[in-house]
């Protein structure tokens, strides 16, 4: 159950990242990369507080990012 809660929280974080990236569409790539790592770190820290396991948290964070990115880009391709 903790893993499910972490995935849901991280989907909220990835949605926030997508929104912030959309707001900063004219920023340079280096700033977007730094922002990505800040959001990844935030997702990892929140996940680690819930699961209390760094290895499990890293796996869940990576998995939630892959799932969110695949859904995001699939929807983007369907719209265009």
mmJSON file of the N, C-alpha and C atoms, coordinates in Angstrom:
{"data_MODEL":{"atom_site":{
"group_PDB":["ATOM","ATOM","ATOM","ATOM","ATOM","ATOM","ATOM","ATOM","ATOM","ATOM","ATOM","ATOM","ATOM","ATOM","ATOM","ATOM","ATOM","ATOM","ATOM","ATOM","ATOM","ATOM","ATOM","ATOM","ATOM","ATOM","ATOM","ATOM","ATOM","ATOM","ATOM","ATOM","ATOM","ATOM","ATOM","ATOM","ATOM","ATOM","ATOM","ATOM","ATOM","ATOM","ATOM","ATOM","ATOM","ATOM","ATOM","ATOM","ATOM","ATOM","ATOM","ATOM","ATOM","ATOM","ATOM","ATOM","ATOM","ATOM","ATOM","ATOM","ATOM","ATOM","ATOM","ATOM","ATOM","ATOM","ATOM","ATOM","ATOM","ATOM","ATOM","ATOM","ATOM","ATOM","ATOM","ATOM","ATOM","ATOM","ATOM","ATOM","ATOM","ATOM","ATOM","ATOM","ATOM","ATOM","ATOM","ATOM","ATOM","ATOM","ATOM","ATOM","ATOM","ATOM","ATOM","ATOM","ATOM","ATOM","ATOM","ATOM","ATOM","ATOM","ATOM","ATOM","ATOM","ATOM","ATOM","ATOM","ATOM","ATOM","ATOM","ATOM","ATOM","ATOM","ATOM","ATOM","ATOM","ATOM","ATOM","ATOM","ATOM","ATOM","ATOM","ATOM","ATOM","ATOM","ATOM","ATOM","ATOM","ATOM","ATOM","ATOM","ATOM","ATOM","ATOM","ATOM","ATOM","ATOM","ATOM","ATOM","ATOM","ATOM","ATOM","ATOM","ATOM","ATOM","ATOM","ATOM","ATOM","ATOM","ATOM","ATOM","ATOM","ATOM","ATOM","ATOM","ATOM","ATOM","ATOM","ATOM","ATOM","ATOM","ATOM","ATOM","ATOM","ATOM","ATOM","ATOM","ATOM","ATOM","ATOM","ATOM","ATOM","ATOM","ATOM","ATOM","ATOM","ATOM","ATOM","ATOM","ATOM","ATOM","ATOM","ATOM","ATOM","ATOM","ATOM","ATOM","ATOM","ATOM","ATOM","ATOM","ATOM","ATOM","ATOM","ATOM","ATOM","ATOM","ATOM","ATOM","ATOM","ATOM","ATOM","ATOM","ATOM","ATOM","ATOM","ATOM","ATOM","ATOM","ATOM","ATOM","ATOM","ATOM","ATOM","ATOM","ATOM","ATOM","ATOM","ATOM","ATOM","ATOM","ATOM","ATOM","ATOM","ATOM","ATOM","ATOM","ATOM","ATOM","ATOM","ATOM","ATOM","ATOM","ATOM","ATOM","ATOM","ATOM","ATOM","ATOM"],
"id":[1,2,3,4,5,6,7,8,9,10,11,12,13,14,15,16,17,18,19,20,21,22,23,24,25,26,27,28,29,30,31,32,33,34,35,36,37,38,39,40,41,42,43,44,45,46,47,48,49,50,51,52,53,54,55,56,57,58,59,60,61,62,63,64,65,66,67,68,69,70,71,72,73,74,75,76,77,78,79,80,81,82,83,84,85,86,87,88,89,90,91,92,93,94,95,96,97,98,99,100,101,102,103,104,105,106,107,108,109,110,111,112,113,114,115,116,117,118,119,120,121,122,123,124,125,126,127,128,129,130,131,132,133,134,135,136,137,138,139,140,141,142,143,144,145,146,147,148,149,150,151,152,153,154,155,156,157,158,159,160,161,162,163,164,165,166,167,168,169,170,171,172,173,174,175,176,177,178,179,180,181,182,183,184,185,186,187,188,189,190,191,192,193,194,195,196,197,198,199,200,201,202,203,204,205,206,207,208,209,210,211,212,213,214,215,216,217,218,219,220,221,222,223,224,225,226,227,228,229,230,231,232,233,234,235,236,237,238,239,240],
"type_symbol":["N","C","C","N","C","C","N","C","C","N","C","C","N","C","C","N","C","C","N","C","C","N","C","C","N","C","C","N","C","C","N","C","C","N","C","C","N","C","C","N","C","C","N","C","C","N","C","C","N","C","C","N","C","C","N","C","C","N","C","C","N","C","C","N","C","C","N","C","C","N","C","C","N","C","C","N","C","C","N","C","C","N","C","C","N","C","C","N","C","C","N","C","C","N","C","C","N","C","C","N","C","C","N","C","C","N","C","C","N","C","C","N","C","C","N","C","C","N","C","C","N","C","C","N","C","C","N","C","C","N","C","C","N","C","C","N","C","C","N","C","C","N","C","C","N","C","C","N","C","C","N","C","C","N","C","C","N","C","C","N","C","C","N","C","C","N","C","C","N","C","C","N","C","C","N","C","C","N","C","C","N","C","C","N","C","C","N","C","C","N","C","C","N","C","C","N","C","C","N","C","C","N","C","C","N","C","C","N","C","C","N","C","C","N","C","C","N","C","C","N","C","C","N","C","C","N","C","C","N","C","C","N","C","C","N","C","C","N","C","C"],
"label_atom_id":["N","CA","C","N","CA","C","N","CA","C","N","CA","C","N","CA","C","N","CA","C","N","CA","C","N","CA","C","N","CA","C","N","CA","C","N","CA","C","N","CA","C","N","CA","C","N","CA","C","N","CA","C","N","CA","C","N","CA","C","N","CA","C","N","CA","C","N","CA","C","N","CA","C","N","CA","C","N","CA","C","N","CA","C","N","CA","C","N","CA","C","N","CA","C","N","CA","C","N","CA","C","N","CA","C","N","CA","C","N","CA","C","N","CA","C","N","CA","C","N","CA","C","N","CA","C","N","CA","C","N","CA","C","N","CA","C","N","CA","C","N","CA","C","N","CA","C","N","CA","C","N","CA","C","N","CA","C","N","CA","C","N","CA","C","N","CA","C","N","CA","C","N","CA","C","N","CA","C","N","CA","C","N","CA","C","N","CA","C","N","CA","C","N","CA","C","N","CA","C","N","CA","C","N","CA","C","N","CA","C","N","CA","C","N","CA","C","N","CA","C","N","CA","C","N","CA","C","N","CA","C","N","CA","C","N","CA","C","N","CA","C","N","CA","C","N","CA","C","N","CA","C","N","CA","C","N","CA","C","N","CA","C","N","CA","C","N","CA","C","N","CA","C","N","CA","C","N","CA","C"],
"label_alt_id":[null,null,null,null,null,null,null,null,null,null,null,null,null,null,null,null,null,null,null,null,null,null,null,null,null,null,null,null,null,null,null,null,null,null,null,null,null,null,null,null,null,null,null,null,null,null,null,null,null,null,null,null,null,null,null,null,null,null,null,null,null,null,null,null,null,null,null,null,null,null,null,null,null,null,null,null,null,null,null,null,null,null,null,null,null,null,null,null,null,null,null,null,null,null,null,null,null,null,null,null,null,null,null,null,null,null,null,null,null,null,null,null,null,null,null,null,null,null,null,null,null,null,null,null,null,null,null,null,null,null,null,null,null,null,null,null,null,null,null,null,null,null,null,null,null,null,null,null,null,null,null,null,null,null,null,null,null,null,null,null,null,null,null,null,null,null,null,null,null,null,null,null,null,null,null,null,null,null,null,null,null,null,null,null,null,null,null,null,null,null,null,null,null,null,null,null,null,null,null,null,null,null,null,null,null,null,null,null,null,null,null,null,null,null,null,null,null,null,null,null,null,null,null,null,null,null,null,null,null,null,null,null,null,null,null,null,null,null,null,null],
"label_comp_id":["UNK","UNK","UNK","UNK","UNK","UNK","UNK","UNK","UNK","UNK","UNK","UNK","UNK","UNK","UNK","UNK","UNK","UNK","UNK","UNK","UNK","UNK","UNK","UNK","UNK","UNK","UNK","UNK","UNK","UNK","UNK","UNK","UNK","UNK","UNK","UNK","UNK","UNK","UNK","UNK","UNK","UNK","UNK","UNK","UNK","UNK","UNK","UNK","UNK","UNK","UNK","UNK","UNK","UNK","UNK","UNK","UNK","UNK","UNK","UNK","UNK","UNK","UNK","UNK","UNK","UNK","UNK","UNK","UNK","UNK","UNK","UNK","UNK","UNK","UNK","UNK","UNK","UNK","UNK","UNK","UNK","UNK","UNK","UNK","UNK","UNK","UNK","UNK","UNK","UNK","UNK","UNK","UNK","UNK","UNK","UNK","UNK","UNK","UNK","UNK","UNK","UNK","UNK","UNK","UNK","UNK","UNK","UNK","UNK","UNK","UNK","UNK","UNK","UNK","UNK","UNK","UNK","UNK","UNK","UNK","UNK","UNK","UNK","UNK","UNK","UNK","UNK","UNK","UNK","UNK","UNK","UNK","UNK","UNK","UNK","UNK","UNK","UNK","UNK","UNK","UNK","UNK","UNK","UNK","UNK","UNK","UNK","UNK","UNK","UNK","UNK","UNK","UNK","UNK","UNK","UNK","UNK","UNK","UNK","UNK","UNK","UNK","UNK","UNK","UNK","UNK","UNK","UNK","UNK","UNK","UNK","UNK","UNK","UNK","UNK","UNK","UNK","UNK","UNK","UNK","UNK","UNK","UNK","UNK","UNK","UNK","UNK","UNK","UNK","UNK","UNK","UNK","UNK","UNK","UNK","UNK","UNK","UNK","UNK","UNK","UNK","UNK","UNK","UNK","UNK","UNK","UNK","UNK","UNK","UNK","UNK","UNK","UNK","UNK","UNK","UNK","UNK","UNK","UNK","UNK","UNK","UNK","UNK","UNK","UNK","UNK","UNK","UNK","UNK","UNK","UNK","UNK","UNK","UNK","UNK","UNK","UNK","UNK","UNK","UNK"],
"label_asym_id":["A","A","A","A","A","A","A","A","A","A","A","A","A","A","A","A","A","A","A","A","A","A","A","A","A","A","A","A","A","A","A","A","A","A","A","A","A","A","A","A","A","A","A","A","A","A","A","A","A","A","A","A","A","A","A","A","A","A","A","A","A","A","A","A","A","A","A","A","A","A","A","A","A","A","A","A","A","A","A","A","A","A","A","A","A","A","A","A","A","A","A","A","A","A","A","A","A","A","A","A","A","A","A","A","A","A","A","A","A","A","A","A","A","A","A","A","A","A","A","A","A","A","A","A","A","A","A","A","A","A","A","A","A","A","A","A","A","A","A","A","A","A","A","A","A","A","A","A","A","A","A","A","A","A","A","A","A","A","A","A","A","A","A","A","A","A","A","A","A","A","A","A","A","A","A","A","A","A","A","A","A","A","A","A","A","A","A","A","A","A","A","A","A","A","A","A","A","A","A","A","A","A","A","A","A","A","A","A","A","A","A","A","A","A","A","A","A","A","A","A","A","A","A","A","A","A","A","A","A","A","A","A","A","A","A","A","A","A","A","A"],
"label_entity_id":["1","1","1","1","1","1","1","1","1","1","1","1","1","1","1","1","1","1","1","1","1","1","1","1","1","1","1","1","1","1","1","1","1","1","1","1","1","1","1","1","1","1","1","1","1","1","1","1","1","1","1","1","1","1","1","1","1","1","1","1","1","1","1","1","1","1","1","1","1","1","1","1","1","1","1","1","1","1","1","1","1","1","1","1","1","1","1","1","1","1","1","1","1","1","1","1","1","1","1","1","1","1","1","1","1","1","1","1","1","1","1","1","1","1","1","1","1","1","1","1","1","1","1","1","1","1","1","1","1","1","1","1","1","1","1","1","1","1","1","1","1","1","1","1","1","1","1","1","1","1","1","1","1","1","1","1","1","1","1","1","1","1","1","1","1","1","1","1","1","1","1","1","1","1","1","1","1","1","1","1","1","1","1","1","1","1","1","1","1","1","1","1","1","1","1","1","1","1","1","1","1","1","1","1","1","1","1","1","1","1","1","1","1","1","1","1","1","1","1","1","1","1","1","1","1","1","1","1","1","1","1","1","1","1","1","1","1","1","1","1"],
"label_seq_id":[1,1,1,2,2,2,3,3,3,4,4,4,5,5,5,6,6,6,7,7,7,8,8,8,9,9,9,10,10,10,11,11,11,12,12,12,13,13,13,14,14,14,15,15,15,16,16,16,17,17,17,18,18,18,19,19,19,20,20,20,21,21,21,22,22,22,23,23,23,24,24,24,25,25,25,26,26,26,27,27,27,28,28,28,29,29,29,30,30,30,31,31,31,32,32,32,33,33,33,34,34,34,35,35,35,36,36,36,37,37,37,38,38,38,39,39,39,40,40,40,41,41,41,42,42,42,43,43,43,44,44,44,45,45,45,46,46,46,47,47,47,48,48,48,49,49,49,50,50,50,51,51,51,52,52,52,53,53,53,54,54,54,55,55,55,56,56,56,57,57,57,58,58,58,59,59,59,60,60,60,61,61,61,62,62,62,63,63,63,64,64,64,65,65,65,66,66,66,67,67,67,68,68,68,69,69,69,70,70,70,71,71,71,72,72,72,73,73,73,74,74,74,75,75,75,76,76,76,77,77,77,78,78,78,79,79,79,80,80,80],
"pdbx_PDB_ins_code":[null,null,null,null,null,null,null,null,null,null,null,null,null,null,null,null,null,null,null,null,null,null,null,null,null,null,null,null,null,null,null,null,null,null,null,null,null,null,null,null,null,null,null,null,null,null,null,null,null,null,null,null,null,null,null,null,null,null,null,null,null,null,null,null,null,null,null,null,null,null,null,null,null,null,null,null,null,null,null,null,null,null,null,null,null,null,null,null,null,null,null,null,null,null,null,null,null,null,null,null,null,null,null,null,null,null,null,null,null,null,null,null,null,null,null,null,null,null,null,null,null,null,null,null,null,null,null,null,null,null,null,null,null,null,null,null,null,null,null,null,null,null,null,null,null,null,null,null,null,null,null,null,null,null,null,null,null,null,null,null,null,null,null,null,null,null,null,null,null,null,null,null,null,null,null,null,null,null,null,null,null,null,null,null,null,null,null,null,null,null,null,null,null,null,null,null,null,null,null,null,null,null,null,null,null,null,null,null,null,null,null,null,null,null,null,null,null,null,null,null,null,null,null,null,null,null,null,null,null,null,null,null,null,null,null,null,null,null,null,null],
"Cartn_x":[0.824,0.0,0.868,2.015,2.897,3.417,3.704,4.203,3.159,1.914,0.832,0.713,0.809,0.746,1.913,3.099,4.278,4.103,3.607,3.389,2.396,1.317,0.33,0.927,1.687,2.344,3.33,4.047,5.026,4.362,3.212,2.484,2.085,1.726,1.408,2.651,3.794,5.051,5.411,5.274,5.604,4.634,3.378,2.429,2.83,3.284,3.778,4.989,5.891,7.067,6.637,5.684,5.213,4.613,3.853,3.254,4.325,5.282,6.358,7.213,7.446,8.208,7.444,6.13,5.31,5.376,5.39,5.479,6.835,7.876,9.227,9.695,8.822,9.149,10.25,10.529,11.573,12.906,12.981,14.23,15.23,16.494,17.539,17.452,18.02,17.962,18.619,19.7,20.412,19.523,18.695,17.798,16.69,16.24,15.229,15.801,17.051,17.706,17.885,18.319,18.464,17.117,16.081,14.741,14.272,14.599,14.231,14.88,16.177,16.858,16.314,15.877,15.255,13.948,13.136,11.878,12.12,13.136,13.462,13.893,14.713,15.166,13.979,13.085,11.886,11.029,10.84,10.065,10.749,12.077,12.817,12.715,12.868,12.814,11.428,10.387,9.026,8.773,9.205,9.035,9.805,10.998,11.82,11.221,10.564,9.893,8.765,8.099,6.972,7.448,8.364,8.761,9.885,10.7,11.833,12.877,12.965,13.942,14.444,15.747,16.303,16.235,16.525,16.496,15.101,14.138,12.743,12.246,12.645,12.235,12.804,14.073,14.677,13.959,13.634,12.907,11.529,10.8,9.452,9.504,10.478,10.601,10.902,11.824,12.154,10.96,10.286,9.117,7.999,7.728,6.663,7.024,8.3,8.732,8.549,8.915,8.761,7.289,6.45,5.014,4.419,4.762,4.217,4.681,5.96,6.486,5.84,5.642,5.021,3.57,2.841,1.458,1.451,2.347,2.413,2.708,3.707,4.076,3.068,2.417,1.355,0.207,-0.194,-1.281,-0.868,0.388,0.854,0.819,1.153,1.124,-0.318,-1.233,-2.626,-3.247,-2.811,-3.358,-2.856,-1.588,-1.01,-1.182],
"Cartn_y":[-1.199,0.0,1.262,1.208,2.371,2.698,1.668,1.896,2.603,2.235,2.865,4.34,4.655,6.048,6.841,6.249,6.924,7.196,6.226,6.418,7.545,7.589,8.662,10.031,10.114,11.379,11.801,10.841,11.177,11.565,11.005,11.466,12.932,13.316,14.719,15.58,15.097,15.837,15.95,14.855,14.91,15.824,15.86,16.785,18.23,18.489,19.824,20.19,19.218,19.466,19.807,19.075,19.335,20.732,21.126,22.462,23.549,23.384,24.37,24.428,23.275,23.256,23.987,23.827,24.528,26.04,26.461,27.884,28.47,27.635,28.129,27.631,27.691,27.147,27.929,29.152,29.944,29.882,29.099,28.976,28.11,28.268,27.459,26.025,25.117,23.69,23.365,24.029,23.729,24.003,25.036,25.339,24.299,23.789,22.737,21.436,21.148,19.949,20.074,21.243,21.468,21.337,21.903,21.813,20.356,19.554,18.145,17.435,17.696,17.04,17.5,18.739,19.217,18.462,18.306,17.58,16.096,15.523,14.114,13.929,14.837,14.782,14.927,15.852,16.039,14.771,14.162,12.921,11.811,11.748,10.717,10.916,12.144,12.429,12.112,12.52,12.236,10.733,10.053,8.599,7.883,8.373,7.747,7.948,9.07,9.297,8.292,7.907,6.98,5.536,5.135,3.719,3.353,4.308,4.064,3.115,3.056,2.205,2.923,3.205,3.971,3.196,1.901,1.099,0.993,0.72,0.62,1.972,3.036,4.375,4.728,4.407,4.702,3.934,2.677,1.877,2.472,2.807,3.354,4.705,5.544,6.863,6.734,5.86,5.648,5.068,4.113,3.498,4.523,5.337,6.336,7.369,7.71,8.651,8.061,6.798,6.142,6.031,5.646,5.525,6.886,7.898,9.23,9.778,9.602,10.105,9.399,8.091,7.368,7.804,8.01,8.496,9.916,10.753,12.147,12.24,11.514,11.595,10.887,9.856,9.211,10.169,10.87,11.838,13.003,13.411,14.507,14.108,12.861,12.393,12.265,11.894,11.772,13.135,14.142,15.485,16.102,15.873,16.457,15.494],
"Cartn_z":[0.0,0.0,0.0,0.68,0.706,-0.69,-1.463,-2.825,-3.674,-3.51,-4.262,-3.899,-2.623,-2.172,-2.75,-2.75,-3.298,-4.781,-5.522,-6.964,-7.202,-6.447,-6.619,-6.289,-5.192,-4.85,-5.931,-6.474,-7.497,-8.813,-9.122,-10.3,-10.129,-8.92,-8.654,-8.857,-8.39,-8.563,-10.035,-10.792,-12.228,-12.978,-12.55,-13.17,-12.895,-11.676,-11.344,-12.173,-12.377,-13.215,-14.643,-15.175,-16.536,-16.646,-15.631,-15.632,-15.556,-14.67,-14.534,-15.803,-16.419,-17.671,-18.767,-18.785,-19.765,-19.545,-18.273,-17.974,-18.364,-18.346,-18.654,-20.015,-21.002,-22.321,-23.033,-22.598,-23.251,-22.514,-21.442,-20.693,-21.456,-21.101,-21.718,-21.212,-21.978,-21.664,-20.323,-19.998,-18.751,-17.536,-17.604,-16.5,-16.387,-17.514,-17.485,-16.921,-17.232,-16.701,-15.19,-14.745,-13.303,-12.609,-13.219,-12.645,-12.575,-13.601,-13.577,-12.393,-12.175,-11.061,-9.71,-9.611,-8.371,-8.12,-9.148,-8.99,-8.735,-9.374,-9.126,-7.675,-7.183,-5.79,-4.838,-5.136,-4.319,-4.298,-5.467,-5.537,-4.751,-4.83,-4.11,-2.601,-2.146,-0.708,-0.15,-0.833,-0.363,-0.363,-1.422,-1.474,-0.389,-0.082,0.949,2.34,2.562,3.847,4.058,2.98,3.102,3.183,2.311,2.251,3.203,3.6,4.503,3.905,2.572,1.903,0.651,0.626,-0.497,-1.809,-1.769,-2.994,-3.577,-2.709,-3.155,-3.666,-2.989,-3.405,-4.773,-5.006,-6.31,-7.419,-7.171,-8.169,-8.438,-7.388,-7.552,-8.253,-7.898,-8.519,-10.01,-10.351,-11.76,-12.512,-11.908,-12.543,-12.744,-11.737,-11.878,-12.943,-13.047,-14.082,-15.473,-15.649,-16.952,-17.327,-16.383,-16.658,-16.99,-16.195,-16.445,-17.794,-18.101,-19.371,-20.557,-20.448,-21.56,-21.758,-20.681,-20.801,-21.36,-20.867,-21.307,-22.806,-23.273,-24.689,-25.587,-25.091,-25.87,-26.084,-25.034,-25.163,-26.065,-25.971,-26.832,-28.297,-28.59,-29.978,-30.482,-29.609,-30.018,-30.309,-29.58,-29.781,-31.083,-31.382,-32.604,-33.691],
"occupancy":[1.0,1.0,1.0,1.0,1.0,1.0,1.0,1.0,1.0,1.0,1.0,1.0,1.0,1.0,1.0,1.0,1.0,1.0,1.0,1.0,1.0,1.0,1.0,1.0,1.0,1.0,1.0,1.0,1.0,1.0,1.0,1.0,1.0,1.0,1.0,1.0,1.0,1.0,1.0,1.0,1.0,1.0,1.0,1.0,1.0,1.0,1.0,1.0,1.0,1.0,1.0,1.0,1.0,1.0,1.0,1.0,1.0,1.0,1.0,1.0,1.0,1.0,1.0,1.0,1.0,1.0,1.0,1.0,1.0,1.0,1.0,1.0,1.0,1.0,1.0,1.0,1.0,1.0,1.0,1.0,1.0,1.0,1.0,1.0,1.0,1.0,1.0,1.0,1.0,1.0,1.0,1.0,1.0,1.0,1.0,1.0,1.0,1.0,1.0,1.0,1.0,1.0,1.0,1.0,1.0,1.0,1.0,1.0,1.0,1.0,1.0,1.0,1.0,1.0,1.0,1.0,1.0,1.0,1.0,1.0,1.0,1.0,1.0,1.0,1.0,1.0,1.0,1.0,1.0,1.0,1.0,1.0,1.0,1.0,1.0,1.0,1.0,1.0,1.0,1.0,1.0,1.0,1.0,1.0,1.0,1.0,1.0,1.0,1.0,1.0,1.0,1.0,1.0,1.0,1.0,1.0,1.0,1.0,1.0,1.0,1.0,1.0,1.0,1.0,1.0,1.0,1.0,1.0,1.0,1.0,1.0,1.0,1.0,1.0,1.0,1.0,1.0,1.0,1.0,1.0,1.0,1.0,1.0,1.0,1.0,1.0,1.0,1.0,1.0,1.0,1.0,1.0,1.0,1.0,1.0,1.0,1.0,1.0,1.0,1.0,1.0,1.0,1.0,1.0,1.0,1.0,1.0,1.0,1.0,1.0,1.0,1.0,1.0,1.0,1.0,1.0,1.0,1.0,1.0,1.0,1.0,1.0,1.0,1.0,1.0,1.0,1.0,1.0,1.0,1.0,1.0,1.0,1.0,1.0,1.0,1.0,1.0,1.0,1.0,1.0],
"B_iso_or_equiv":[0.0,0.0,0.0,0.0,0.0,0.0,0.0,0.0,0.0,0.0,0.0,0.0,0.0,0.0,0.0,0.0,0.0,0.0,0.0,0.0,0.0,0.0,0.0,0.0,0.0,0.0,0.0,0.0,0.0,0.0,0.0,0.0,0.0,0.0,0.0,0.0,0.0,0.0,0.0,0.0,0.0,0.0,0.0,0.0,0.0,0.0,0.0,0.0,0.0,0.0,0.0,0.0,0.0,0.0,0.0,0.0,0.0,0.0,0.0,0.0,0.0,0.0,0.0,0.0,0.0,0.0,0.0,0.0,0.0,0.0,0.0,0.0,0.0,0.0,0.0,0.0,0.0,0.0,0.0,0.0,0.0,0.0,0.0,0.0,0.0,0.0,0.0,0.0,0.0,0.0,0.0,0.0,0.0,0.0,0.0,0.0,0.0,0.0,0.0,0.0,0.0,0.0,0.0,0.0,0.0,0.0,0.0,0.0,0.0,0.0,0.0,0.0,0.0,0.0,0.0,0.0,0.0,0.0,0.0,0.0,0.0,0.0,0.0,0.0,0.0,0.0,0.0,0.0,0.0,0.0,0.0,0.0,0.0,0.0,0.0,0.0,0.0,0.0,0.0,0.0,0.0,0.0,0.0,0.0,0.0,0.0,0.0,0.0,0.0,0.0,0.0,0.0,0.0,0.0,0.0,0.0,0.0,0.0,0.0,0.0,0.0,0.0,0.0,0.0,0.0,0.0,0.0,0.0,0.0,0.0,0.0,0.0,0.0,0.0,0.0,0.0,0.0,0.0,0.0,0.0,0.0,0.0,0.0,0.0,0.0,0.0,0.0,0.0,0.0,0.0,0.0,0.0,0.0,0.0,0.0,0.0,0.0,0.0,0.0,0.0,0.0,0.0,0.0,0.0,0.0,0.0,0.0,0.0,0.0,0.0,0.0,0.0,0.0,0.0,0.0,0.0,0.0,0.0,0.0,0.0,0.0,0.0,0.0,0.0,0.0,0.0,0.0,0.0,0.0,0.0,0.0,0.0,0.0,0.0,0.0,0.0,0.0,0.0,0.0,0.0],
"pdbx_formal_charge":[null,null,null,null,null,null,null,null,null,null,null,null,null,null,null,null,null,null,null,null,null,null,null,null,null,null,null,null,null,null,null,null,null,null,null,null,null,null,null,null,null,null,null,null,null,null,null,null,null,null,null,null,null,null,null,null,null,null,null,null,null,null,null,null,null,null,null,null,null,null,null,null,null,null,null,null,null,null,null,null,null,null,null,null,null,null,null,null,null,null,null,null,null,null,null,null,null,null,null,null,null,null,null,null,null,null,null,null,null,null,null,null,null,null,null,null,null,null,null,null,null,null,null,null,null,null,null,null,null,null,null,null,null,null,null,null,null,null,null,null,null,null,null,null,null,null,null,null,null,null,null,null,null,null,null,null,null,null,null,null,null,null,null,null,null,null,null,null,null,null,null,null,null,null,null,null,null,null,null,null,null,null,null,null,null,null,null,null,null,null,null,null,null,null,null,null,null,null,null,null,null,null,null,null,null,null,null,null,null,null,null,null,null,null,null,null,null,null,null,null,null,null,null,null,null,null,null,null,null,null,null,null,null,null,null,null,null,null,null,null],
"auth_seq_id":[1,1,1,2,2,2,3,3,3,4,4,4,5,5,5,6,6,6,7,7,7,8,8,8,9,9,9,10,10,10,11,11,11,12,12,12,13,13,13,14,14,14,15,15,15,16,16,16,17,17,17,18,18,18,19,19,19,20,20,20,21,21,21,22,22,22,23,23,23,24,24,24,25,25,25,26,26,26,27,27,27,28,28,28,29,29,29,30,30,30,31,31,31,32,32,32,33,33,33,34,34,34,35,35,35,36,36,36,37,37,37,38,38,38,39,39,39,40,40,40,41,41,41,42,42,42,43,43,43,44,44,44,45,45,45,46,46,46,47,47,47,48,48,48,49,49,49,50,50,50,51,51,51,52,52,52,53,53,53,54,54,54,55,55,55,56,56,56,57,57,57,58,58,58,59,59,59,60,60,60,61,61,61,62,62,62,63,63,63,64,64,64,65,65,65,66,66,66,67,67,67,68,68,68,69,69,69,70,70,70,71,71,71,72,72,72,73,73,73,74,74,74,75,75,75,76,76,76,77,77,77,78,78,78,79,79,79,80,80,80],
"auth_comp_id":["UNK","UNK","UNK","UNK","UNK","UNK","UNK","UNK","UNK","UNK","UNK","UNK","UNK","UNK","UNK","UNK","UNK","UNK","UNK","UNK","UNK","UNK","UNK","UNK","UNK","UNK","UNK","UNK","UNK","UNK","UNK","UNK","UNK","UNK","UNK","UNK","UNK","UNK","UNK","UNK","UNK","UNK","UNK","UNK","UNK","UNK","UNK","UNK","UNK","UNK","UNK","UNK","UNK","UNK","UNK","UNK","UNK","UNK","UNK","UNK","UNK","UNK","UNK","UNK","UNK","UNK","UNK","UNK","UNK","UNK","UNK","UNK","UNK","UNK","UNK","UNK","UNK","UNK","UNK","UNK","UNK","UNK","UNK","UNK","UNK","UNK","UNK","UNK","UNK","UNK","UNK","UNK","UNK","UNK","UNK","UNK","UNK","UNK","UNK","UNK","UNK","UNK","UNK","UNK","UNK","UNK","UNK","UNK","UNK","UNK","UNK","UNK","UNK","UNK","UNK","UNK","UNK","UNK","UNK","UNK","UNK","UNK","UNK","UNK","UNK","UNK","UNK","UNK","UNK","UNK","UNK","UNK","UNK","UNK","UNK","UNK","UNK","UNK","UNK","UNK","UNK","UNK","UNK","UNK","UNK","UNK","UNK","UNK","UNK","UNK","UNK","UNK","UNK","UNK","UNK","UNK","UNK","UNK","UNK","UNK","UNK","UNK","UNK","UNK","UNK","UNK","UNK","UNK","UNK","UNK","UNK","UNK","UNK","UNK","UNK","UNK","UNK","UNK","UNK","UNK","UNK","UNK","UNK","UNK","UNK","UNK","UNK","UNK","UNK","UNK","UNK","UNK","UNK","UNK","UNK","UNK","UNK","UNK","UNK","UNK","UNK","UNK","UNK","UNK","UNK","UNK","UNK","UNK","UNK","UNK","UNK","UNK","UNK","UNK","UNK","UNK","UNK","UNK","UNK","UNK","UNK","UNK","UNK","UNK","UNK","UNK","UNK","UNK","UNK","UNK","UNK","UNK","UNK","UNK","UNK","UNK","UNK","UNK","UNK","UNK"],
"auth_asym_id":["A","A","A","A","A","A","A","A","A","A","A","A","A","A","A","A","A","A","A","A","A","A","A","A","A","A","A","A","A","A","A","A","A","A","A","A","A","A","A","A","A","A","A","A","A","A","A","A","A","A","A","A","A","A","A","A","A","A","A","A","A","A","A","A","A","A","A","A","A","A","A","A","A","A","A","A","A","A","A","A","A","A","A","A","A","A","A","A","A","A","A","A","A","A","A","A","A","A","A","A","A","A","A","A","A","A","A","A","A","A","A","A","A","A","A","A","A","A","A","A","A","A","A","A","A","A","A","A","A","A","A","A","A","A","A","A","A","A","A","A","A","A","A","A","A","A","A","A","A","A","A","A","A","A","A","A","A","A","A","A","A","A","A","A","A","A","A","A","A","A","A","A","A","A","A","A","A","A","A","A","A","A","A","A","A","A","A","A","A","A","A","A","A","A","A","A","A","A","A","A","A","A","A","A","A","A","A","A","A","A","A","A","A","A","A","A","A","A","A","A","A","A","A","A","A","A","A","A","A","A","A","A","A","A","A","A","A","A","A","A"],
"auth_atom_id":["N","CA","C","N","CA","C","N","CA","C","N","CA","C","N","CA","C","N","CA","C","N","CA","C","N","CA","C","N","CA","C","N","CA","C","N","CA","C","N","CA","C","N","CA","C","N","CA","C","N","CA","C","N","CA","C","N","CA","C","N","CA","C","N","CA","C","N","CA","C","N","CA","C","N","CA","C","N","CA","C","N","CA","C","N","CA","C","N","CA","C","N","CA","C","N","CA","C","N","CA","C","N","CA","C","N","CA","C","N","CA","C","N","CA","C","N","CA","C","N","CA","C","N","CA","C","N","CA","C","N","CA","C","N","CA","C","N","CA","C","N","CA","C","N","CA","C","N","CA","C","N","CA","C","N","CA","C","N","CA","C","N","CA","C","N","CA","C","N","CA","C","N","CA","C","N","CA","C","N","CA","C","N","CA","C","N","CA","C","N","CA","C","N","CA","C","N","CA","C","N","CA","C","N","CA","C","N","CA","C","N","CA","C","N","CA","C","N","CA","C","N","CA","C","N","CA","C","N","CA","C","N","CA","C","N","CA","C","N","CA","C","N","CA","C","N","CA","C","N","CA","C","N","CA","C","N","CA","C","N","CA","C","N","CA","C","N","CA","C","N","CA","C","N","CA","C","N","CA","C"],
"pdbx_PDB_model_num":[1,1,1,1,1,1,1,1,1,1,1,1,1,1,1,1,1,1,1,1,1,1,1,1,1,1,1,1,1,1,1,1,1,1,1,1,1,1,1,1,1,1,1,1,1,1,1,1,1,1,1,1,1,1,1,1,1,1,1,1,1,1,1,1,1,1,1,1,1,1,1,1,1,1,1,1,1,1,1,1,1,1,1,1,1,1,1,1,1,1,1,1,1,1,1,1,1,1,1,1,1,1,1,1,1,1,1,1,1,1,1,1,1,1,1,1,1,1,1,1,1,1,1,1,1,1,1,1,1,1,1,1,1,1,1,1,1,1,1,1,1,1,1,1,1,1,1,1,1,1,1,1,1,1,1,1,1,1,1,1,1,1,1,1,1,1,1,1,1,1,1,1,1,1,1,1,1,1,1,1,1,1,1,1,1,1,1,1,1,1,1,1,1,1,1,1,1,1,1,1,1,1,1,1,1,1,1,1,1,1,1,1,1,1,1,1,1,1,1,1,1,1,1,1,1,1,1,1,1,1,1,1,1,1,1,1,1,1,1,1]
}}}
